[in-house]
């Protein structure tokens, strides 16, 4: 772990009961910050916070609910003081090709990944502007640059989130707030296990996946360094960002990557003793 001189901040993290959010909370606390862990699963958030000690607290938060956002900010302020940094990490996917998903599944992805984050950003804008400082970090996805088969609506929300984030940052350029957006690649969380079970998501396995702790380090570093945008991994992420600009190139390259991902998924399933079915 890199050692830096950091003034402890009050951080509110969404989706913090597991995965990337939990890793962010743990690393932030290790670096001297105080963290309000929020999650739609209240018991899991509270249990995670108890395991992290006195500089952690947990609270229920359905990010789609403006009332829940107010309660979460109030709880953080009551426990630790004004929130210095909001890390919007919560997100979901329903796997499958667009035509295979039910309308309510498409809506669920949009309401959580996009509208829930929009709701949180707007709540933070009001509070942080009033207090005269603040930093909003949105954890997005490399799919905001490079659309993937099997993730149509998920990718759509991430494209939209990136556009929303940068638009708000430009609108607020003369204000007291900082804005960072971080784009993780495939990460070894429960979402990846969900994708393993669905052959339509085979492209997720075309490239190396990363541990939540690796993504957390990039996010927690950003609390101090305040970059405008972070792609991960730095070099390959930049190449993917460039490829996403050219639709013709994407349509040639992505089927090749999908085939490679299918082969890798088959190998992983075989290693775990499962048949490579559905391909």
BATIFI-662764 format. One line per 8 residues: number of its first residue (from 1); their letters; for each residue x, y, z of N, C-alpha, C. Coordinates in steps of 0.02 Angstrom, whole numbers, plus 50000, padded with zeros to 5 digits. Example, Ala and Ser with C-alpha at 12.3 -4.5 7.8 and 13.67 -1.06 7.14 Angstrom:
! BATIFI-662764
1 = AS = 50660 49716 50390 50615 49775 50390 50660 49835 50390 | 50642 49888 50354 50684 49947 50357 50645 50002 50394
//
This chain:
! BATIFI-662764
1 = XXXXXXXX = 50042 49940 50000 50000 50000 50000 50043 50062 50000 | 50025 50109 49958 50063 50171 49955 50046 50214 50016 | 50096 50244 50046 50085 50287 50103 50085 50359 50080 | 50032 50396 50096 50027 50466 50078 50008 50506 50139 | 50024 50569 50137 50003 50615 50190 49933 50639 50174 | 49885 50618 50213 49815 50633 50198 49781 50661 50260 | 49746 50715 50251 49703 50740 50304 49639 50699 50303 | 49621 50672 50361 49562 50629 50364 49499 50665 50341
9 = XXXXXXXX = 49461 50634 50298 49400 50662 50272 49341 50620 50293 | 49281 50650 50290 49219 50613 50301 49194 50592 50232 | 49186 50527 50223 49169 50500 50157 49104 50459 50164 | 49059 50470 50117 48998 50429 50112 49005 50386 50049 | 49001 50319 50059 49009 50272 50004 48943 50234 49994 | 48920 50230 49932 48860 50190 49918 48880 50121 49894 | 48833 50074 49902 48848 50005 49883 48907 49977 49921 | 48911 49993 49986 48972 49979 50024 48970 49915 50064
17 = XXXXXXXX = 48917 49876 50057 48913 49814 50096 48957 49759 50069 | 48976 49764 50005 49016 49710 49974 49052 49738 49914 | 49095 49697 49884 49126 49715 49821 49171 49776 49823 | 49168 49816 49770 49211 49875 49765 49196 49924 49822 | 49133 49934 49837 49115 49981 49890 49144 49963 49957 | 49141 49899 49975 49170 49876 50038 49246 49886 50038 | 49278 49871 49981 49350 49880 49976 49369 49954 49982 | 49329 49998 49952 49342 50070 49958 49338 50091 50031
25 = XXXXXXXX = 49286 50069 50065 49277 50088 50135 49335 50064 50178 | 49356 50002 50168 49411 49974 50209 49476 50013 50197 | 49492 50027 50135 49554 50062 50120 49551 50134 50144 | 49494 50167 50136 49487 50236 50159 49497 50241 50234 | 49470 50193 50271 49479 50193 50344 49552 50180 50361 | 49584 50134 50325 49655 50120 50338 49698 50182 50326 | 49676 50227 50284 49714 50288 50269 49693 50347 50313 | 49651 50334 50362 49635 50385 50411 49571 50423 50400
33 = XXXXXXXX = 49531 50403 50352 49467 50437 50340 49413 50407 50385 | 49357 50441 50389 49297 50415 50423 49244 50403 50370 | 49211 50345 50375 49170 50323 50319 49100 50303 50342 | 49050 50331 50309 48981 50308 50316 48968 50259 50259 | 48961 50195 50277 48946 50143 50228 48871 50139 50218 | 48848 50148 50157 48777 50143 50144 48763 50088 50094 | 48704 50059 50100 48685 50005 50055 48610 49993 50061 | 48579 49969 50009 48508 49951 50013 48498 49894 50062
41 = XXXXXXXX = 48549 49853 50073 48548 49800 50123 48575 49829 50188 | 48530 49853 50230 48551 49888 50291 48591 49843 50338 | 48569 49782 50349 48604 49738 50395 48675 49724 50372 | 48683 49714 50307 48750 49702 50281 48795 49763 50289 | 48767 49822 50278 48806 49884 50287 48827 49893 50359 | 48781 49880 50405 48796 49887 50477 48849 49836 50499 | 48842 49774 50474 48891 49723 50492 48960 49740 50466 | 48963 49763 50404 49027 49783 50375 49058 49840 50415
49 = XXXXXXXX = 49017 49889 50434 49042 49946 50472 49069 49925 50540 | 49033 49880 50573 49056 49856 50639 49124 49822 50633 | 49135 49787 50579 49199 49752 50569 49257 49800 50557 | 49241 49862 50536 49293 49910 50519 49311 49957 50576 | 49273 49955 50630 49293 49993 50688 49260 50061 50696 | 49288 50102 50740 49256 50164 50761 49253 50217 50707 | 49295 50214 50657 49292 50264 50604 49244 50245 50548 | 49203 50194 50561 49154 50172 50513 49085 50172 50544
57 = XXXXXXXX = 49034 50186 50504 48965 50179 50525 48925 50157 50464 | 48867 50127 50476 48826 50102 50422 48757 50132 50423 | 48726 50135 50364 48659 50162 50359 48625 50135 50296 | 48560 50126 50300 48521 50104 50242 48516 50160 50191 | 48521 50143 50127 48512 50192 50074 48490 50157 50010 | 48429 50171 49990 48405 50155 49923 48420 50216 49881 | 48468 50213 49837 48492 50274 49803 48439 50304 49757 | 48385 50270 49745 48330 50298 49705 48288 50347 49744
65 = XXXXXXXX = 48295 50347 49810 48250 50384 49854 48282 50449 49879 | 48255 50508 49860 48281 50571 49887 48278 50573 49964 | 48225 50545 49992 48219 50545 50066 48274 50504 50098 | 48291 50447 50068 48345 50406 50094 48412 50443 50091 | 48422 50480 50036 48485 50518 50031 48490 50569 50087 | 48435 50604 50101 48436 50653 50155 48452 50621 50222 | 48422 50563 50234 48434 50528 50297 48507 50504 50302 | 48534 50480 50247 48603 50456 50248 48652 50513 50261
73 = XXXXXXXX = 48642 50570 50227 48686 50627 50240 48678 50651 50312 | 48617 50653 50337 48605 50674 50407 48641 50628 50456 | 48637 50562 50442 48668 50514 50487 48744 50521 50486 | 48772 50532 50427 48845 50542 50422 48867 50604 50460 | 48829 50658 50451 48847 50721 50485 48840 50715 50560 | 48788 50679 50582 48779 50671 50655 48836 50630 50685 | 48861 50582 50649 48913 50538 50675 48983 50567 50668 | 48997 50596 50609 49066 50616 50593 49076 50690 50577
81 = XXXXXXXX = 49021 50725 50562 49027 50793 50536 49009 50795 50462 | 49013 50854 50433 48993 50864 50364 49030 50817 50317 | 48994 50791 50267 49024 50745 50219 49069 50785 50171 | 49132 50765 50168 49180 50797 50123 49180 50766 50054 | 49168 50700 50051 49174 50663 49988 49115 50615 49982 | 49081 50618 49926 49030 50568 49909 49060 50522 49856 | 49060 50457 49869 49081 50408 49820 49021 50367 49799 | 48995 50383 49740 48938 50347 49711 48963 50284 49678
89 = XXXXXXXX = 48953 50228 49711 48979 50164 49686 48924 50114 49670 | 48865 50121 49700 48812 50071 49693 48791 50062 49620 | 48779 50001 49601 48755 49987 49534 48735 49914 49527 | 48697 49899 49475 48674 49830 49463 48678 49814 49388 | 48670 49752 49372 48654 49733 49304 48607 49673 49305 | 48568 49666 49253 48532 49604 49238 48563 49578 49174 | 48589 49517 49176 48626 49492 49118 48578 49470 49063 | 48605 49471 49003 48566 49447 48946 48563 49498 48890
97 = XXXXXXXX = 48549 49473 48830 48540 49518 48773 48478 49561 48782 | 48477 49618 48751 48423 49667 48761 48354 49636 48749 | 48348 49596 48697 48282 49568 48681 48259 49516 48732 | 48307 49490 48772 48290 49438 48821 48268 49466 48888 | 48283 49530 48901 48266 49559 48966 48194 49583 48966 | 48163 49576 49024 48095 49602 49032 48098 49679 49038 | 48043 49713 49021 48043 49786 49028 48062 49810 49097 | 48039 49775 49148 48054 49797 49216 48129 49788 49232
105 = XXXXXXXX = 48162 49741 49200 48234 49734 49210 48273 49792 49179 | 48253 49811 49118 48284 49870 49088 48274 49931 49133 | 48213 49939 49157 48197 49997 49200 48237 49995 49265 | 48244 49937 49293 48281 49929 49355 48354 49953 49347 | 48386 49933 49293 48455 49954 49280 48459 50029 49274 | 48413 50059 49236 48414 50131 49226 48400 50169 49291 | 48352 50145 49329 48333 50181 49390 48389 50180 49442 | 48426 50126 49446 48479 50121 49496 48544 50152 49469
113 = XXXXXXXX = 48568 50128 49412 48634 50149 49389 48636 50223 49368 | 48582 50247 49338 48582 50316 49315 48542 50361 49361 | 48478 50349 49368 48436 50396 49405 48454 50397 49480 | 48473 50339 49507 48494 50339 49577 48556 50380 49588 | 48604 50375 49543 48665 50415 49549 48650 50489 49538 | 48607 50504 49490 48587 50574 49479 48555 50602 49543 | 48513 50564 49575 48481 50586 49637 48533 50601 49690 | 48582 50558 49697 48634 50569 49747 48677 50629 49732
121 = XXXXXXXX = 48695 50638 49668 48735 50696 49650 48698 50761 49665 | 48633 50763 49649 48594 50824 49662 48588 50837 49737 | 48581 50784 49777 48579 50793 49849 48646 50820 49875 | 48700 50793 49848 48767 50816 49870 48780 50888 49848 | 48759 50906 49787 48770 50974 49763 48742 51025 49812 | 48681 51013 49834 48649 51061 49879 48686 51066 49945 | 48702 51010 49975 48734 51012 50041 48806 51037 50037 | 48843 51013 49989 48914 51031 49985 48924 51103 49964
129 = XXXXXXXX = 48881 51127 49921 48886 51198 49902 48872 51242 49962 | 48822 51223 50001 48805 51262 50060 48862 51263 50111 | 48898 51208 50117 48953 51206 50166 49018 51234 50138 | 49019 51247 50072 49076 51281 50042 49132 51236 50018 | 49123 51169 50020 49174 51124 49994 49142 51055 49984 | 49175 51014 49944 49153 50946 49934 49182 50916 49871 | 49181 50851 49868 49210 50814 49812 49163 50757 49795 | 49139 50755 49734 49094 50702 49710 49133 50656 49664
137 = XXXXXXXX = 49137 50592 49684 49171 50541 49644 49119 50491 49620 | 49110 50486 49555 49064 50437 49527 49104 50379 49499 | 49089 50319 49524 49119 50258 49499 49076 50235 49440 | 49103 50238 49381 49065 50224 49320 49087 50157 49292 | 49114 50154 49231 49134 50091 49201 49170 50104 49136 | 49216 50059 49118 49247 50064 49052 49196 50054 48996 | 49138 50025 49012 49085 50018 48961 49054 50086 48944 | 49072 50138 48979 49048 50205 48958 49083 50227 48894
145 = XXXXXXXX = 49139 50195 48877 49175 50209 48815 49163 50156 48762 | 49157 50093 48784 49157 50037 48738 49096 49993 48751 | 49042 50000 48712 48982 49960 48722 48997 49885 48712 | 48964 49843 48750 48977 49771 48747 48913 49732 48735 | 48916 49680 48695 48858 49636 48687 48843 49601 48753 | 48779 49595 48767 48758 49565 48830 48747 49615 48886 | 48762 49679 48871 48758 49732 48922 48726 49796 48894 | 48680 49790 48849 48657 49849 48812 48631 49903 48858
153 = XXXXXXXX = 48585 49886 48903 48556 49938 48946 48607 49960 48999 | 48645 49914 49026 48698 49931 49073 48746 49981 49041 | 48769 49966 48981 48815 50012 48947 48781 50079 48934 | 48717 50077 48916 48681 50140 48905 48680 50184 48967 | 48671 50153 49025 48671 50193 49087 48740 50222 49101 | 48792 50185 49085 48859 50209 49099 48880 50264 49050 | 48860 50259 48987 48870 50314 48940 48835 50377 48966 | 48773 50368 48988 48734 50425 49012 48764 50454 49075
161 = XXXXXXXX = 48788 50411 49120 48817 50436 49182 48879 50478 49169 | 48921 50455 49123 48980 50495 49107 48961 50563 49079 | 48912 50565 49035 48890 50629 49006 48861 50674 49061 | 48820 50645 49104 48791 50683 49159 48845 50711 49204 | 48892 50668 49223 48945 50689 49269 48984 50749 49241 | 49007 50744 49180 49047 50798 49152 49006 50861 49140 | 48942 50853 49122 48899 50911 49114 48891 50949 49179 | 48879 50912 49233 48872 50945 49299 48937 50978 49320
169 = XXXXXXXX = 48993 50944 49309 49058 50973 49327 49069 51039 49291 | 49050 51042 49228 49057 51105 49190 49009 51158 49217 | 48948 51138 49231 48899 51186 49260 48924 51215 49325 | 48958 51174 49365 48979 51195 49432 49052 51219 49434 | 49080 51235 49376 49152 51251 49372 49172 51311 49414 | 49126 51356 49427 49143 51415 49467 49125 51407 49541 | 49101 51347 49559 49082 51334 49628 49138 51303 49668 | 49124 51281 49730 49176 51256 49775 49188 51181 49771
177 = XXXXXXXX = 49156 51147 49724 49159 51074 49724 49208 51046 49673 | 49234 50986 49688 49277 50949 49642 49238 50888 49616 | 49256 50867 49556 49220 50811 49524 49271 50762 49494 | 49262 50698 49508 49304 50645 49480 49259 50588 49457 | 49276 50559 49400 49241 50499 49378 49293 50444 49365 | 49278 50384 49390 49325 50327 49387 49292 50271 49348 | 49329 50241 49302 49302 50189 49258 49336 50122 49270 | 49307 50079 49312 49337 50012 49322 49324 49967 49262
185 = XXXXXXXX = 49367 49917 49251 49354 49864 49203 49318 49807 49238 | 49320 49748 49208 49291 49688 49239 49325 49676 49307 | 49284 49669 49358 49309 49664 49427 49279 49602 49460 | 49319 49569 49501 49298 49506 49531 49252 49518 49591 | 49189 49532 49576 49138 49542 49627 49080 49494 49613 | 49027 49501 49652 48968 49460 49640 48939 49470 49571 | 48948 49529 49543 48922 49542 49476 48958 49498 49425 | 49023 49488 49434 49060 49445 49387 49037 49373 49393
193 = XXXXXXXX = 49022 49351 49453 48995 49283 49462 48928 49276 49427 | 48887 49327 49430 48823 49328 49395 48835 49322 49320 | 48885 49357 49295 48901 49355 49224 48928 49287 49202 | 48965 49255 49247 48991 49188 49231 48935 49139 49216 | 48878 49148 49248 48822 49102 49240 48784 49114 49175 | 48799 49167 49138 48761 49185 49079 48808 49188 49018 | 48801 49143 48971 48847 49143 48913 48841 49205 48870 | 48787 49242 48874 48781 49303 48834 48829 49357 48858
201 = XXXXXXXX = 48858 49348 48917 48905 49397 48945 48977 49373 48939 | 48990 49328 48893 49057 49298 48888 49111 49350 48876 | 49094 49406 48845 49146 49456 48829 49179 49483 48892 | 49146 49477 48949 49176 49500 49012 49240 49463 49028 | 49249 49404 48999 49307 49363 49016 49361 49366 48962 | 49354 49413 48915 49403 49419 48861 49469 49447 48886 | 49466 49488 48937 49526 49520 48964 49532 49504 49038 | 49588 49521 49066 49602 49510 49137 49551 49546 49180
209 = XXXXXXXX = 49528 49513 49231 49485 49546 49281 49528 49568 49340 | 49502 49615 49379 49541 49645 49433 49506 49633 49500 | 49545 49634 49553 49518 49627 49620 49486 49693 49642 | 49434 49690 49683 49403 49752 49708 49453 49799 49742 | 49502 49769 49775 49552 49810 49810 49593 49852 49762 | 49604 49827 49702 49642 49866 49653 49602 49927 49629 | 49538 49918 49620 49495 49974 49600 49489 50023 49659 | 49483 49996 49719 49477 50039 49778 49538 50084 49784
217 = XXXXXXXX = 49597 50059 49769 49656 50102 49775 49653 50161 49728 | 49629 50150 49667 49622 50206 49620 49571 50256 49644 | 49517 50232 49674 49464 50277 49698 49488 50317 49759 | 49518 50283 49807 49540 50317 49868 49599 50364 49854 | 49642 50346 49807 49693 50393 49785 49661 50458 49760 | 49606 50450 49723 49572 50508 49693 49543 50555 49745 | 49530 50530 49805 49506 50574 49859 49556 50630 49871 | 49620 50615 49865 49673 50663 49879 49695 50700 49815
225 = XXXXXXXX = 49706 50661 49761 49734 50690 49700 49683 50727 49657 | 49619 50709 49664 49563 50742 49630 49571 50746 49554 | 49586 50691 49520 49590 50692 49448 49521 50703 49417 | 49519 50728 49356 49455 50737 49322 49424 50670 49303 | 49466 50625 49277 49441 50560 49253 49496 50508 49260 | 49477 50448 49279 49524 50393 49287 49500 50333 49247 | 49541 50309 49200 49527 50246 49166 49572 50192 49195 | 49547 50131 49195 49584 50077 49228 49577 50013 49187
233 = XXXXXXXX = 49633 49979 49174 49702 50000 49189 49723 50058 49145 | 49773 50096 49166 49788 50159 49131 49801 50152 49056 | 49844 50105 49036 49862 50101 48964 49807 50068 48924 | 49787 50007 48944 49734 49972 48907 49669 50011 48908 | 49656 50045 48963 49596 50085 48968 49594 50141 48916 | 49652 50172 48904 49656 50225 48854 49643 50197 48784 | 49669 50137 48770 49658 50107 48705 49584 50092 48694 | 49551 50067 48746 49479 50052 48741 49440 50116 48730
241 = XXXXXXXX = 49460 50169 48763 49425 50233 48755 49431 50257 48683 | 49489 50249 48653 49498 50269 48583 49456 50225 48537 | 49457 50159 48549 49420 50112 48506 49345 50128 48507 | 49320 50152 48564 49249 50167 48569 49227 50225 48527 | 49273 50265 48501 49256 50322 48460 49235 50301 48390 | 49256 50240 48369 49247 50219 48299 49199 50159 48296 | 49136 50171 48280 49087 50116 48279 49105 50060 48231 | 49132 50077 48173 49151 50025 48126 49204 49979 48154
249 = XXXXXXXX = 49253 50009 48187 49306 49969 48219 49277 49925 48274 | 49232 49953 48314 49201 49913 48368 49167 49852 48340 | 49130 49861 48285 49092 49805 48258 49136 49750 48229 | 49197 49766 48213 49244 49715 48190 49282 49682 48248 | 49300 49723 48297 49343 49699 48350 49305 49662 48405 | 49247 49686 48423 49212 49658 48481 49189 49585 48470 | 49167 49565 48410 49152 49493 48402 49213 49448 48413 | 49272 49473 48394 49333 49434 48407 49346 49429 48481
257 = XXXXXXXX = 49338 49485 48517 49346 49485 48589 49294 49440 48623 | 49233 49441 48596 49181 49399 48625 49198 49325 48618 | 49224 49306 48561 49244 49236 48551 49300 49217 48599 | 49348 49262 48609 49402 49249 48657 49374 49242 48728 | 49327 49285 48745 49296 49282 48811 49257 49217 48821 | 49225 49193 48767 49189 49130 48772 49236 49072 48786 | 49294 49072 48752 49343 49019 48765 49369 49022 48836 | 49383 49082 48859 49410 49090 48927 49357 49070 48979
265 = XXXXXXXX = 49295 49089 48967 49241 49070 49012 49235 48994 49015 | 49239 48961 48957 49236 48888 48956 49292 48857 48998 | 49353 48885 48992 49409 48859 49031 49396 48868 49106 | 49370 48927 49125 49356 48939 49195 49303 48892 49222 | 49250 48882 49183 49198 48836 49204 49225 48765 49210 | 49266 48745 49163 49294 48678 49165 49338 48669 49226 | 49378 48721 49242 49422 48717 49301 49382 48711 49365 | 49320 48738 49365 49277 48734 49424 49234 48671 49424
273 = XXXXXXX = 49241 48630 49372 49203 48568 49370 49134 48574 49341 | 49120 48629 49305 49055 48639 49275 49060 48631 49199 | 49007 48606 49168 49008 48601 49095 49002 48670 49064 | 49035 48680 49007 49031 48744 48971 48968 48743 48928 | 48911 48749 48960 48847 48744 48924 48824 48812 48901 | 48777 48812 48854 48745 48874 48832 48786 48913 48782 | 48838 48885 48753 48880 48921 48706 48868 48897 48635
//
